[in-house]
Amino acid sequence: MARKKKPASGPNNGYLVSFGDTMTALLAFFIVLNSLASEQTGANLHSGTGSFVEVSDSHGVAGIFRMGLSRYSLEMEASSPIYPVGGNDEETQSGVGPDEESDTIWIRDRVMNEYEQFLTQMERFHKTRPESTVVGEVTFDRLAPLPNPAGTLDPSLKRQFAQLLPTLAHGEYELRIVVWATTPGESAWNRAVLQAAELRKSTIRYLNLPVDQQHLVSCTARPWFSSTIKRPSMSIQVRKIEAINSGS
């Protein structure tokens, strides 16, 4: 006798069981939250004070209502509203727009105007002098490494500075020591600045320059500008300057 074919059981209702379990879990979750929230008005929750689960037993008449609470909603910490009101500053700017001064001067280039104001303010705090006009310049590059320890003068540098001393004595020439940074990085640049400053001190000390001539020897540090030309360790620039007429 042939076995009877089992009829189809219909669609799978497994998702209904999963949905029911989910609803049961959510119901239990809300029951727990409801039991923790003694204060049901939502006033504190709305104001964002974080005191939703705190109970105000000290307010209202105790013992009449459930959990000893009053019928009136009371905030634990009332937050003040924020309104866009004007400031209390008594000092008001007299200028119009971004200008603090109402001098009614037509500004064509604001960036240049702010730069000139910055220079004017810096002159109040720092003593400045006009830079000399360079008439001619010659540069001596040193490909050998810098003397060790840093800031000292080896025999080669001493011999070269001694040859340049008569030129500085004329007063129409100035000497600039340039130390080229090994890499464009900030640390290498800072190291080059310190080396240039020490070399300037050693040069002034070796040449025994008087105080009124020490400004003729300056120093600077720069990153090397070429990727194909070999970088020297330092350069000595001798520049002929045009005398500044103090009477003008």
C-alpha positions in Angstrom: 0.0 0.0 0.0 1.4 3.3 -1.0 2.3 5.8 1.7 -0.1 8.7 1.8 1.5 12.0 0.9 1.7 14.5 3.8 -0.3 17.6 3.0 1.5 20.9 2.9 1.7 22.6 6.3 1.2 26.1 4.9 3.4 29.2 5.3 6.1 29.4 8.0 4.9 31.3 11.0 8.2 31.4 12.7 8.4 35.2 12.4 5.3 35.5 14.5 7.0 33.8 17.4 10.0 36.1 17.0 7.8 39.2 16.9 6.0 38.1 20.0 9.2 37.5 21.8 10.3 41.0 20.8 7.1 42.6 22.1 7.4 40.7 25.3 11.0 42.0 25.8 10.0 45.6 25.1 7.0 45.3 27.4 9.3 44.1 30.2 11.8 46.9 29.4 9.1 49.6 29.7 7.8 48.0 32.9 11.3 48.3 34.5 11.6 51.9 33.3 8.2 52.7 34.7 9.1 51.3 38.1 12.3 53.3 38.2 10.7 56.6 37.2 9.0 57.7 40.4 8.3 61.2 39.1 6.0 60.7 36.0 5.3 64.2 35.0 8.4 64.5 32.7 9.1 68.1 33.8 12.7 67.3 34.7 13.2 65.1 31.7 11.9 67.9 29.4 14.2 70.5 30.9 17.2 68.2 30.5 18.4 68.4 34.1 19.1 64.7 34.3 17.0 64.2 37.5 14.4 62.0 35.9 15.0 59.1 38.3 15.2 61.3 41.4 12.3 61.5 43.8 11.2 64.8 45.3 10.1 63.6 48.7 10.7 66.9 50.3 8.1 68.7 48.2 4.3 68.5 48.6 2.3 66.7 51.3 3.8 63.4 52.2 1.6 60.3 52.7 -1.5 61.4 50.7 -0.3 60.4 47.2 1.5 57.3 46.1 5.3 57.3 46.6 4.9 60.4 48.8 4.8 62.8 45.9 2.8 66.0 45.3 0.3 66.4 42.5 2.3 69.3 41.2 5.3 68.8 39.0 8.5 70.3 40.5 11.8 70.5 38.7 14.9 69.5 40.7 17.1 72.0 39.0 15.4 74.6 36.8 17.5 75.6 33.9 17.4 79.3 32.8 16.2 80.0 29.3 18.6 81.5 26.8 17.4 84.5 24.9 19.3 86.5 22.2 19.6 89.7 24.2 22.1 92.5 23.8 25.3 92.7 25.9 25.8 94.8 28.9 28.9 96.5 27.6 28.8 100.2 28.2 31.7 100.9 25.8 30.5 101.1 22.2 32.7 101.3 19.2 32.5 104.6 17.3 33.4 103.0 14.0 31.1 101.7 11.3 31.5 98.1 10.1 34.8 96.3 11.1 36.6 99.6 11.8 37.0 100.6 15.4 37.7 104.3 14.5 35.1 106.3 12.6 37.7 108.4 10.7 35.7 108.0 7.5 38.8 107.3 5.5 38.3 105.4 2.3 40.3 102.1 2.5 41.2 100.7 -0.9 43.1 97.7 0.3 42.1 96.4 3.7 44.9 93.8 3.9 47.6 96.4 3.2 45.9 98.8 5.7 45.9 96.2 8.5 49.6 95.4 7.7 50.6 99.0 7.9 48.8 99.3 11.3 50.6 96.2 12.5 54.0 97.7 11.5 53.1 101.0 13.3 52.2 99.1 16.5 55.4 97.1 16.3 57.5 100.3 16.0 56.1 101.3 19.4 57.6 98.2 21.1 60.7 97.5 19.1 63.5 99.8 18.0 63.9 99.6 14.2 66.2 101.1 11.7 66.0 101.2 7.9 67.8 98.5 6.0 70.8 99.5 4.0 70.6 99.5 0.3 72.9 96.8 -1.2 75.0 98.0 -4.1 77.0 94.8 -4.7 77.5 91.4 -3.2 79.9 88.5 -3.3 79.3 85.1 -1.7 81.8 82.5 -0.5 80.4 79.0 -0.1 81.8 76.4 2.3 81.2 72.8 1.2 83.0 71.2 4.1 81.0 70.4 7.2 80.6 73.0 9.9 83.3 73.0 12.6 82.7 70.7 15.6 81.8 71.7 18.3 79.2 74.0 16.8 79.9 77.7 16.8 83.7 77.4 16.8 86.0 78.7 14.0 88.4 76.3 12.4 91.7 77.5 10.8 90.0 77.8 7.4 87.3 80.1 8.7 89.7 82.2 10.7 91.9 82.7 7.7 89.0 83.8 5.6 87.6 86.2 8.2 91.0 87.7 8.7 91.2 88.5 5.0 87.8 90.2 5.2 88.6 92.3 8.2 90.3 95.2 6.2 87.2 95.3 4.0 84.9 95.7 7.0 87.1 98.5 8.3 86.0 100.8 5.5 82.5 101.0 6.9 80.9 100.5 3.5 80.7 96.7 3.7 78.8 94.3 5.9 79.3 90.6 6.5 76.4 88.1 6.6 76.8 84.5 7.7 74.3 82.1 6.2 73.9 78.6 7.5 71.9 76.3 5.2 69.5 73.9 6.9 70.1 70.2 6.1 66.4 69.6 5.6 63.3 71.8 5.1 62.0 70.5 8.5 61.4 72.8 11.5 64.0 71.0 13.7 66.7 71.4 11.1 65.9 75.0 10.6 66.0 75.7 14.4 69.4 74.0 14.6 70.7 76.1 11.7 69.5 79.3 13.4 71.4 78.4 16.6 74.6 77.5 14.6 74.4 80.8 12.7 74.1 82.8 16.0 77.0 81.0 17.6 79.2 81.5 14.4 78.4 85.2 14.5 79.4 85.5 18.2 82.7 83.6 17.5 83.4 85.8 14.4 82.9 89.1 16.4 85.0 87.8 19.2 87.8 86.6 16.8 87.9 89.9 14.8 87.7 91.9 18.0 85.2 94.3 16.5 84.2 97.3 18.6 80.6 97.7 19.7 79.7 100.3 17.1 80.8 97.9 14.3 79.3 94.7 15.5 76.1 95.4 13.6 78.1 95.0 10.4 78.2 91.2 11.0 74.8 89.5 10.8 73.6 85.9 10.5 70.7 84.0 9.2 69.5 80.4 8.5 67.8 79.3 5.3 66.6 76.1 3.6 68.5 75.1 0.5 66.7 76.2 -2.6 67.9 73.6 -5.2 67.5 69.9 -5.5 70.2 69.5 -8.1 73.0 71.8 -6.9 75.0 70.5 -4.0 74.2 72.2 -0.7 77.0 74.0 1.1 77.1 73.9 4.8 77.4 77.7 5.1 78.0 80.8 3.0 79.7 84.1 3.8 78.2 87.1 2.0 80.2 90.3 1.7 77.9 93.1 0.6 78.7 96.7 -0.3 76.0 98.9 1.2 75.0 102.5 0.4 75.5 104.8 3.4 72.2 106.1 4.9 72.0 109.8 5.0 70.9 110.6 8.6 70.0 114.2 7.7 67.2 113.2 5.3 
